[in-house]
Amino acid sequence: MSSSKLNRTLNQGFGVFLGIAIAVWVLRGFGILTFLPGGVIWLLVLAAIAMAILSYVQKTWWRY
């Protein structure tokens, strides 16, 4: 897998995880997804942060 394709995949993963986390947070606030614990939202946010860090590290430090 080329460097740019990997970086694009990591950026898309970041967007997906962040989007899902925000959607779950909003729906939970409206009372629609009240059965989901708050830890699920934190896991999604942490996964998004991890994807962003991996994307940054891959782009700046890992030269193929």
N, C-alpha and C positions, 0 to 999 in steps of 0.2 A: 504494500500500500504506500502510495507516495505521500510526501510530507503535507502537501496542500490538501489532499483528499482526507487524510487523518485529521488535519486541523478543521476542515469543514465539518466533518462528522462530529468532532468534539463540540464545535460551536452549535451545531444543530441539537446535540444532546443537552447542552446548557439551556438553550431556548425551550426545549420540550419540558425538561424538569422544572424550570422556573415557571413556565406557563401553567403546568399542571398544579404546581404548588399554589400559585395565586388563585387559580380557579377553585381549588379545594378550599382554600382559606375563605374566599368570598362566599361560596355555597354553604360552608359551615357557619359563617356569620349570619346568613339569611335563615338558618335553621333547617336547611335541606339535607345536609350531610352531618347531622349531629352525632351519628353513631361512630364517626371516625375520631380517634383520639388525636390530640394535638401533636403527639410524637410523629405521626405520619407526615404532617406538614413540615415539621423540622427535618425529617429524613429527606424529603423532596428538596427542601431548600439547601441542605448540606450536599446533596448529590449534585445540584446545580452549581454550587460553589466549587466542588471538586472538579466538575467538568471544565469550568472556567479556568481553574488553576492548571489543569492538565493541558488545556489548549494553549495557555500562555507559555508554559514551560516547553511544550513541544515546539512552539513557534520560535522561541528565543534561544533555547539552549540545545535542543537536539537537532543538529544539522546532519542531514542525510546526504 
